[in-house]
C-alpha cells in the first residue's frame, strides 16, 4: 500500500507532474500537452509558464508553434482562454461546450438578452462571418447587432464565443505581437485536428474522450478527487466517468492534515510520480494565471489559504508568483525605466516581494533564478536588475 500522503507530499506530486521540480527536455508542444494546456488570458502568461517548465525554452519556439497552428489560444477549461495543442483543442472545445453554454445565463443581463436572440441563428451567422476571414470581437458584435440591434454588441459577441469553438489567431498571443483578440472557427484554422478528433456526437466516441480527459487530469494534477477534476474543467458529472475508468486507477491514502476532510483516499494513476515531501523543490517563477493555482477544489497545494485570500482581487485575478520550497511565498513584477521619449538605456528591474520571511539560502535562490528570469521576461531591455524586498 502507498505511503499516506500529507500536504507536502501532495505538493511535490503536483510539481513533479507539472515539470516544476525538473524542467522537461521534451519541448513546449509536448509540455503543453502534458499539463493539458496553460492559462493564456494574458498573452505573455504561457511564455512564463513554459520558461519555468521547459529546459532551454525560447519565446521564438512558442511563436513558431502558434504560427504553424500546432498550438492555439481558445476558451476551454472553466471557460477561460488556454494555450493548448491543436489536437487537444479539437476535443476539449467540444467537451467543455456545456460549461460555456451555462455562462450564457449566468449573467442576469445576458440572460435577459437570451430571451430575444435566436441562438442557433446567431451561431450560424457568426460562424459564416468569422469563417470568411478572422474578425475582432468588436467587428463580430457589430455584425450581429445588425440583426439584433436591441442587444449590446458585446453580449452578442460573447454569445458567439459560448456557442462556437473560436480560436484567437496571431498576432494575438505572439511574444512581441500586439493585437485585439481576432477570432476564427477552430475547424477553419486547424481542419486536420478537428477531423482527427472523430465524431464527438457519437456516444461511444464522447465517452472515450471524457475518460481520457479525466485520466490526463490525474496525470497532470493528481492525486485528486472527482470534485477537483470538476473544479479544474468546469464540467459536471465526472463521478460517472471515474466509475467507468476505476479499473485503471488506484486509491492513494491521504492524511487528515492534507485538508480533504473526511476523505481518506484520492484517485490517481498507478504509474504517476509521487516523489514524497522530502524531495527538494527549486525556486520557480509563475505567471499570474497558472493552473497550479486553480486545478483543485481546495486551492492550497501551492499556497497557504491566508496568502491566497490576501492576494486575490475581487475579479478572481491571481498575481504573478514565486514558488519557494514548492509554495507561493513571494510575488514578482517588472518595473521599467529609460527608453521612450526620455531616451537612455532601457532598464528592467524584477521586483520580488516576499509574503513571509525567507532564509538567507532561500533569498539567494530567489535572486539567482530571478537574474535569469528577468533576462527572459524583459528581453527587450538593455540592462537588467533584480530587487528582493525585505520581509
HUURQUI-V55989 format. One record per residue. N is the residue number from 1. RES is the residue in one small letter. SS is DSSP state (helix for helix, strand for strand, loop for the rest). NEAR is the number of other ideal C-beta (glycine too) atoms within 8 Angstrom. D_LAST is the distance of its C-alpha to the last C-alpha in Angstrom with 1 decimal. Layout:
n=N res=RES ss=SS near=NEAR d_last=D_LAST
n=N res=RES ss=SS near=NEAR d_last=D_LAST
This chain:
n=1 res=x ss=loop near=2 d_last=42.5
n=2 res=x ss=loop near=8 d_last=39.0
n=3 res=x ss=loop near=6 d_last=36.2
n=4 res=x ss=loop near=7 d_last=34.5
n=5 res=x ss=strand near=15 d_last=31.3
n=6 res=x ss=loop near=11 d_last=28.2
n=7 res=x ss=helix near=11 d_last=25.2
n=8 res=x ss=helix near=8 d_last=23.7
n=9 res=x ss=helix near=12 d_last=27.2
n=10 res=x ss=helix near=13 d_last=27.6
n=11 res=x ss=helix near=14 d_last=24.3
n=12 res=x ss=helix near=16 d_last=25.7
n=13 res=x ss=helix near=15 d_last=29.1
n=14 res=x ss=helix near=13 d_last=27.7
n=15 res=x ss=helix near=14 d_last=25.8
n=16 res=x ss=helix near=14 d_last=28.9
n=17 res=x ss=helix near=14 d_last=31.1
n=18 res=x ss=loop near=11 d_last=28.9
n=19 res=x ss=loop near=13 d_last=29.0
n=20 res=x ss=loop near=11 d_last=25.2
n=21 res=x ss=loop near=10 d_last=25.6
n=22 res=x ss=loop near=5 d_last=28.2
n=23 res=x ss=loop near=8 d_last=29.1
n=24 res=x ss=strand near=12 d_last=32.7
n=25 res=x ss=loop near=7 d_last=35.4
n=26 res=x ss=loop near=7 d_last=37.6
n=27 res=x ss=loop near=9 d_last=36.7
n=28 res=x ss=helix near=12 d_last=35.3
n=29 res=x ss=helix near=10 d_last=38.3
n=30 res=x ss=helix near=9 d_last=38.4
n=31 res=x ss=helix near=14 d_last=34.7
n=32 res=x ss=helix near=16 d_last=35.1
n=33 res=x ss=helix near=10 d_last=37.9
n=34 res=x ss=helix near=12 d_last=36.1
n=35 res=x ss=loop near=13 d_last=33.3
n=36 res=x ss=loop near=12 d_last=36.0
n=37 res=x ss=loop near=13 d_last=34.4
n=38 res=x ss=strand near=13 d_last=31.1
n=39 res=x ss=strand near=16 d_last=29.9
n=40 res=x ss=loop near=13 d_last=31.1
n=41 res=x ss=loop near=7 d_last=30.8
n=42 res=x ss=loop near=8 d_last=29.0
n=43 res=x ss=loop near=9 d_last=31.2
n=44 res=x ss=loop near=9 d_last=28.5
n=45 res=x ss=helix near=15 d_last=26.8
n=46 res=x ss=helix near=13 d_last=29.3
n=47 res=x ss=helix near=12 d_last=28.9
n=48 res=x ss=helix near=13 d_last=25.2
n=49 res=x ss=helix near=13 d_last=26.2
n=50 res=x ss=helix near=14 d_last=28.9
n=51 res=x ss=helix near=12 d_last=27.1
n=52 res=x ss=loop near=10 d_last=24.8
n=53 res=x ss=loop near=13 d_last=27.9
n=54 res=x ss=strand near=14 d_last=30.7
n=55 res=x ss=loop near=6 d_last=31.2
n=56 res=x ss=loop near=5 d_last=32.0
n=57 res=x ss=loop near=10 d_last=31.8
n=58 res=x ss=loop near=5 d_last=32.8
n=59 res=x ss=helix near=10 d_last=32.9
n=60 res=x ss=helix near=7 d_last=36.6
n=61 res=x ss=helix near=10 d_last=37.2
n=62 res=x ss=helix near=15 d_last=36.1
n=63 res=x ss=helix near=11 d_last=37.9
n=64 res=x ss=helix near=8 d_last=41.0
n=65 res=x ss=helix near=11 d_last=40.8
n=66 res=x ss=helix near=14 d_last=40.5
n=67 res=x ss=helix near=8 d_last=43.5
n=68 res=x ss=loop near=6 d_last=45.5
n=69 res=x ss=loop near=9 d_last=44.9
n=70 res=x ss=loop near=8 d_last=43.7
n=71 res=x ss=strand near=13 d_last=40.5
n=72 res=x ss=strand near=15 d_last=40.3
n=73 res=x ss=strand near=12 d_last=38.1
n=74 res=x ss=strand near=15 d_last=39.4
n=75 res=x ss=strand near=10 d_last=38.5
n=76 res=x ss=loop near=11 d_last=38.6
n=77 res=x ss=helix near=13 d_last=36.3
n=78 res=x ss=helix near=8 d_last=35.3
n=79 res=x ss=helix near=10 d_last=37.2
n=80 res=x ss=loop near=10 d_last=34.4
n=81 res=x ss=strand near=9 d_last=34.9
n=82 res=x ss=strand near=13 d_last=34.3
n=83 res=x ss=strand near=13 d_last=35.2
n=84 res=x ss=strand near=14 d_last=37.8
n=85 res=x ss=strand near=11 d_last=40.7
n=86 res=x ss=helix near=12 d_last=44.0
n=87 res=x ss=helix near=10 d_last=45.5
n=88 res=x ss=helix near=12 d_last=42.8
n=89 res=x ss=helix near=17 d_last=43.0
n=90 res=x ss=helix near=14 d_last=46.7
n=91 res=x ss=helix near=13 d_last=46.1
n=92 res=x ss=helix near=15 d_last=42.9
n=93 res=x ss=helix near=13 d_last=44.0
n=94 res=x ss=helix near=11 d_last=47.0
n=95 res=x ss=helix near=13 d_last=45.4
n=96 res=x ss=loop near=14 d_last=42.7
n=97 res=x ss=helix near=9 d_last=45.2
n=98 res=x ss=helix near=8 d_last=45.6
n=99 res=x ss=helix near=12 d_last=41.9
n=100 res=x ss=helix near=13 d_last=42.4
n=101 res=x ss=helix near=9 d_last=45.6
n=102 res=x ss=helix near=8 d_last=44.0
n=103 res=x ss=helix near=10 d_last=41.7
n=104 res=x ss=helix near=12 d_last=44.8
n=105 res=x ss=loop near=8 d_last=45.3
n=106 res=x ss=loop near=7 d_last=41.8
n=107 res=x ss=loop near=7 d_last=41.4
n=108 res=x ss=helix near=5 d_last=44.0
n=109 res=x ss=helix near=8 d_last=45.0
n=110 res=x ss=helix near=13 d_last=45.5
n=111 res=x ss=helix near=11 d_last=47.3
n=112 res=x ss=helix near=8 d_last=49.8
n=113 res=x ss=helix near=13 d_last=50.3
n=114 res=x ss=helix near=11 d_last=51.1
n=115 res=x ss=loop near=6 d_last=54.2
n=116 res=x ss=loop near=8 d_last=55.7
n=117 res=x ss=loop near=12 d_last=54.8
n=118 res=x ss=loop near=5 d_last=56.8
n=119 res=x ss=helix near=10 d_last=54.0
n=120 res=x ss=helix near=6 d_last=56.2
n=121 res=x ss=helix near=9 d_last=57.7
n=122 res=x ss=helix near=16 d_last=54.4
n=123 res=x ss=helix near=11 d_last=53.2
n=124 res=x ss=helix near=8 d_last=56.4
n=125 res=x ss=helix near=11 d_last=56.2
n=126 res=x ss=helix near=15 d_last=52.6
n=127 res=x ss=helix near=10 d_last=53.3
n=128 res=x ss=helix near=8 d_last=56.3
n=129 res=x ss=helix near=11 d_last=54.5
n=130 res=x ss=helix near=17 d_last=51.4
n=131 res=x ss=helix near=8 d_last=53.7
n=132 res=x ss=helix near=5 d_last=55.7
n=133 res=x ss=loop near=5 d_last=52.6
n=134 res=x ss=loop near=7 d_last=48.9
n=135 res=x ss=strand near=12 d_last=48.0
n=136 res=x ss=strand near=9 d_last=44.9
n=137 res=x ss=helix near=12 d_last=44.0
n=138 res=x ss=helix near=9 d_last=45.4
n=139 res=x ss=helix near=8 d_last=48.6
n=140 res=x ss=helix near=16 d_last=48.9
n=141 res=x ss=helix near=14 d_last=48.3
n=142 res=x ss=helix near=9 d_last=50.9
n=143 res=x ss=helix near=11 d_last=53.4
n=144 res=x ss=helix near=17 d_last=53.2
n=145 res=x ss=helix near=11 d_last=53.4
n=146 res=x ss=loop near=6 d_last=56.9
n=147 res=x ss=loop near=8 d_last=57.9
n=148 res=x ss=loop near=10 d_last=55.7
n=149 res=x ss=loop near=6 d_last=55.3
n=150 res=x ss=loop near=4 d_last=54.4
n=151 res=x ss=loop near=11 d_last=51.1
n=152 res=x ss=loop near=8 d_last=47.9
n=153 res=x ss=helix near=11 d_last=47.8
n=154 res=x ss=helix near=8 d_last=44.2
n=155 res=x ss=helix near=12 d_last=45.2
n=156 res=x ss=helix near=17 d_last=48.1
n=157 res=x ss=helix near=13 d_last=45.9
n=158 res=x ss=helix near=9 d_last=43.5
n=159 res=x ss=helix near=17 d_last=46.6
n=160 res=x ss=helix near=16 d_last=47.7
n=161 res=x ss=helix near=12 d_last=44.3
n=162 res=x ss=helix near=11 d_last=44.6
n=163 res=x ss=helix near=11 d_last=48.2
n=164 res=x ss=loop near=11 d_last=48.1
n=165 res=x ss=loop near=11 d_last=46.1
n=166 res=x ss=strand near=13 d_last=45.0
n=167 res=x ss=strand near=14 d_last=43.2
n=168 res=x ss=strand near=12 d_last=41.0
n=169 res=x ss=loop near=9 d_last=42.7
n=170 res=x ss=loop near=9 d_last=41.5
n=171 res=x ss=loop near=7 d_last=40.5
n=172 res=x ss=loop near=13 d_last=38.1
n=173 res=x ss=loop near=11 d_last=35.5
n=174 res=x ss=loop near=11 d_last=36.1
n=175 res=x ss=loop near=9 d_last=33.2
n=176 res=x ss=loop near=6 d_last=34.3
n=177 res=x ss=loop near=11 d_last=36.8
n=178 res=x ss=loop near=4 d_last=36.6
n=179 res=x ss=loop near=8 d_last=38.9
n=180 res=x ss=loop near=7 d_last=39.3
n=181 res=x ss=loop near=8 d_last=39.7
n=182 res=x ss=strand near=11 d_last=43.3
n=183 res=x ss=strand near=15 d_last=45.0
n=184 res=x ss=strand near=13 d_last=47.8
n=185 res=x ss=strand near=12 d_last=49.0
n=186 res=x ss=helix near=15 d_last=47.8
n=187 res=x ss=helix near=8 d_last=51.4
n=188 res=x ss=helix near=8 d_last=52.1
n=189 res=x ss=helix near=11 d_last=49.1
n=190 res=x ss=loop near=13 d_last=49.3
n=191 res=x ss=helix near=8 d_last=52.8
n=192 res=x ss=helix near=6 d_last=53.1
n=193 res=x ss=helix near=12 d_last=49.9
n=194 res=x ss=helix near=10 d_last=51.1
n=195 res=x ss=helix near=6 d_last=54.5
n=196 res=x ss=helix near=8 d_last=53.1
n=197 res=x ss=loop near=11 d_last=51.2
n=198 res=x ss=loop near=7 d_last=54.6
n=199 res=x ss=loop near=5 d_last=55.9
n=200 res=x ss=loop near=11 d_last=53.1
n=201 res=x ss=loop near=5 d_last=55.6
n=202 res=x ss=loop near=8 d_last=57.4
n=203 res=x ss=helix near=5 d_last=56.1
n=204 res=x ss=helix near=6 d_last=56.1
n=205 res=x ss=helix near=11 d_last=54.2
n=206 res=x ss=helix near=11 d_last=51.6
n=207 res=x ss=helix near=9 d_last=51.2
n=208 res=x ss=helix near=8 d_last=50.6
n=209 res=x ss=helix near=14 d_last=48.0
n=210 res=x ss=helix near=11 d_last=46.2
n=211 res=x ss=helix near=11 d_last=46.4
n=212 res=x ss=helix near=9 d_last=45.0
n=213 res=x ss=helix near=14 d_last=42.1
n=214 res=x ss=helix near=13 d_last=41.1
n=215 res=x ss=helix near=11 d_last=41.5
n=216 res=x ss=helix near=9 d_last=39.4
n=217 res=x ss=helix near=15 d_last=36.6
n=218 res=x ss=helix near=16 d_last=36.5
n=219 res=x ss=helix near=10 d_last=36.5
n=220 res=x ss=helix near=12 d_last=33.5
n=221 res=x ss=helix near=13 d_last=31.5
n=222 res=x ss=loop near=14 d_last=33.1
n=223 res=x ss=loop near=13 d_last=33.7
n=224 res=x ss=strand near=13 d_last=34.0
n=225 res=x ss=loop near=10 d_last=36.2
n=226 res=x ss=helix near=9 d_last=38.6
n=227 res=x ss=helix near=7 d_last=36.4
n=228 res=x ss=helix near=13 d_last=33.6
n=229 res=x ss=helix near=15 d_last=36.0
n=230 res=x ss=helix near=12 d_last=37.2
n=231 res=x ss=helix near=11 d_last=33.7
n=232 res=x ss=helix near=14 d_last=33.1
n=233 res=x ss=helix near=14 d_last=36.5
n=234 res=x ss=loop near=10 d_last=37.4
n=235 res=x ss=loop near=11 d_last=40.7
n=236 res=x ss=loop near=5 d_last=42.5
n=237 res=x ss=loop near=6 d_last=45.0
n=238 res=x ss=helix near=13 d_last=43.4
n=239 res=x ss=helix near=7 d_last=44.5
n=240 res=x ss=helix near=7 d_last=48.0
n=241 res=x ss=helix near=12 d_last=46.6
n=242 res=x ss=helix near=13 d_last=44.9
n=243 res=x ss=helix near=7 d_last=48.2
n=244 res=x ss=helix near=8 d_last=50.0
n=245 res=x ss=loop near=11 d_last=47.8
n=246 res=x ss=helix near=7 d_last=47.4
n=247 res=x ss=helix near=4 d_last=49.4
n=248 res=x ss=helix near=6 d_last=47.0
n=249 res=x ss=strand near=12 d_last=43.9
n=250 res=x ss=strand near=8 d_last=42.7
n=251 res=x ss=strand near=8 d_last=40.9
n=252 res=x ss=strand near=12 d_last=37.8
n=253 res=x ss=strand near=11 d_last=36.9
n=254 res=x ss=strand near=14 d_last=33.5
n=255 res=x ss=loop near=9 d_last=32.0
n=256 res=x ss=helix near=5 d_last=31.6
n=257 res=x ss=helix near=6 d_last=27.9
n=258 res=x ss=helix near=10 d_last=27.6
n=259 res=x ss=loop near=7 d_last=27.9
n=260 res=x ss=loop near=11 d_last=31.4
n=261 res=x ss=loop near=4 d_last=33.0
n=262 res=x ss=loop near=4 d_last=36.6
n=263 res=x ss=loop near=8 d_last=36.7
n=264 res=x ss=loop near=7 d_last=37.2
n=265 res=x ss=strand near=8 d_last=37.8
n=266 res=x ss=strand near=13 d_last=36.6
n=267 res=x ss=strand near=14 d_last=38.7
n=268 res=x ss=strand near=14 d_last=38.4
n=269 res=x ss=strand near=11 d_last=40.5
n=270 res=x ss=loop near=6 d_last=41.9
n=271 res=x ss=loop near=3 d_last=40.8
n=272 res=x ss=loop near=12 d_last=37.3
n=273 res=x ss=loop near=6 d_last=34.5
n=274 res=x ss=loop near=13 d_last=32.7
n=275 res=x ss=loop near=8 d_last=31.0
n=276 res=x ss=loop near=8 d_last=29.4
n=277 res=x ss=loop near=8 d_last=26.0
n=278 res=x ss=loop near=3 d_last=25.9
n=279 res=x ss=loop near=9 d_last=26.1
n=280 res=x ss=loop near=3 d_last=23.2
n=281 res=x ss=loop near=12 d_last=21.5
n=282 res=x ss=loop near=7 d_last=20.3
n=283 res=x ss=loop near=11 d_last=17.5
n=284 res=x ss=strand near=10 d_last=19.2
n=285 res=x ss=strand near=15 d_last=18.6
n=286 res=x ss=strand near=15 d_last=20.3
n=287 res=x ss=loop near=13 d_last=22.0
n=288 res=x ss=loop near=11 d_last=21.5
n=289 res=x ss=loop near=14 d_last=24.5
n=290 res=x ss=loop near=14 d_last=24.8
n=291 res=x ss=helix near=13 d_last=27.2
n=292 res=x ss=helix near=12 d_last=25.0
n=293 res=x ss=helix near=14 d_last=23.3
n=294 res=x ss=helix near=13 d_last=26.8
n=295 res=x ss=loop near=13 d_last=29.3
n=296 res=x ss=loop near=11 d_last=29.5
n=297 res=x ss=loop near=8 d_last=30.5
n=298 res=x ss=loop near=8 d_last=27.5
n=299 res=x ss=loop near=10 d_last=24.6
n=300 res=x ss=loop near=10 d_last=22.2
n=301 res=x ss=loop near=11 d_last=23.0
n=302 res=x ss=loop near=12 d_last=20.0
n=303 res=x ss=loop near=12 d_last=17.6
n=304 res=x ss=loop near=8 d_last=17.1
n=305 res=x ss=helix near=8 d_last=19.2
n=306 res=x ss=helix near=6 d_last=16.6
n=307 res=x ss=helix near=12 d_last=14.4
n=308 res=x ss=helix near=14 d_last=17.8
n=309 res=x ss=helix near=7 d_last=19.0
n=310 res=x ss=helix near=7 d_last=16.1
n=311 res=x ss=helix near=10 d_last=16.3
n=312 res=x ss=loop near=8 d_last=20.0
n=313 res=x ss=loop near=5 d_last=22.0
n=314 res=x ss=loop near=3 d_last=25.4
n=315 res=x ss=loop near=4 d_last=27.3
n=316 res=x ss=loop near=6 d_last=25.5
n=317 res=x ss=loop near=8 d_last=23.6
n=318 res=x ss=loop near=12 d_last=20.7
n=319 res=x ss=loop near=7 d_last=18.2
n=320 res=x ss=loop near=10 d_last=18.0
n=321 res=x ss=strand near=16 d_last=15.8
n=322 res=x ss=strand near=14 d_last=14.7
n=323 res=x ss=strand near=16 d_last=16.0
n=324 res=x ss=strand near=12 d_last=14.4
n=325 res=x ss=loop near=7 d_last=16.9
n=326 res=x ss=loop near=10 d_last=18.9
n=327 res=x ss=strand near=10 d_last=16.6
n=328 res=x ss=strand near=15 d_last=14.7
n=329 res=x ss=strand near=13 d_last=11.0
n=330 res=x ss=strand near=13 d_last=10.1
n=331 res=x ss=strand near=12 d_last=12.3
n=332 res=x ss=strand near=14 d_last=14.1
n=333 res=x ss=strand near=8 d_last=16.5
n=334 res=x ss=strand near=11 d_last=18.9
n=335 res=x ss=strand near=7 d_last=19.6
n=336 res=x ss=strand near=11 d_last=23.0
n=337 res=x ss=strand near=7 d_last=24.8
n=338 res=x ss=strand near=11 d_last=28.3
n=339 res=x ss=strand near=10 d_last=31.4
n=340 res=x ss=helix near=5 d_last=33.3
n=341 res=x ss=helix near=3 d_last=35.4
n=342 res=x ss=helix near=6 d_last=33.4
n=343 res=x ss=strand near=6 d_last=34.2
n=344 res=x ss=strand near=6 d_last=32.5
n=345 res=x ss=strand near=7 d_last=30.5
n=346 res=x ss=strand near=12 d_last=28.4
n=347 res=x ss=strand near=12 d_last=24.7
n=348 res=x ss=strand near=14 d_last=22.4
n=349 res=x ss=strand near=13 d_last=18.6
n=350 res=x ss=strand near=16 d_last=16.5
n=351 res=x ss=strand near=10 d_last=13.2
n=352 res=x ss=strand near=15 d_last=10.7
n=353 res=x ss=strand near=9 d_last=8.0
n=354 res=x ss=strand near=12 d_last=6.1
n=355 res=x ss=loop near=11 d_last=7.4
n=356 res=x ss=loop near=7 d_last=6.3
n=357 res=x ss=loop near=5 d_last=5.4
n=358 res=x ss=loop near=11 d_last=7.7
n=359 res=x ss=loop near=6 d_last=10.4
n=360 res=x ss=helix near=5 d_last=11.7
n=361 res=x ss=helix near=6 d_last=14.4
n=362 res=x ss=helix near=12 d_last=12.6
n=363 res=x ss=helix near=10 d_last=10.7
n=364 res=x ss=helix near=8 d_last=14.2
n=365 res=x ss=helix near=11 d_last=15.7
n=366 res=x ss=helix near=15 d_last=13.6
n=367 res=x ss=helix near=11 d_last=14.5
n=368 res=x ss=helix near=9 d_last=18.1
n=369 res=x ss=helix near=12 d_last=18.7
n=370 res=x ss=helix near=14 d_last=17.2
n=371 res=x ss=helix near=10 d_last=19.6
n=372 res=x ss=helix near=8 d_last=22.5
n=373 res=x ss=helix near=12 d_last=21.4
n=374 res=x ss=helix near=15 d_last=21.2
n=375 res=x ss=helix near=9 d_last=24.7
n=376 res=x ss=helix near=9 d_last=25.9
n=377 res=x ss=helix near=14 d_last=24.5
n=378 res=x ss=loop near=12 d_last=25.3
n=379 res=x ss=loop near=7 d_last=28.5
n=380 res=x ss=loop near=5 d_last=30.2
n=381 res=x ss=loop near=10 d_last=28.0
n=382 res=x ss=loop near=7 d_last=29.3
n=383 res=x ss=strand near=8 d_last=26.1
n=384 res=x ss=strand near=12 d_last=22.7
n=385 res=x ss=strand near=9 d_last=19.2
n=386 res=x ss=strand near=11 d_last=15.8
n=387 res=x ss=strand near=8 d_last=12.6
n=388 res=x ss=strand near=9 d_last=9.3
n=389 res=x ss=loop near=8 d_last=6.7
n=390 res=x ss=loop near=3 d_last=3.8
n=391 res=x ss=loop near=7 d_last=0.0
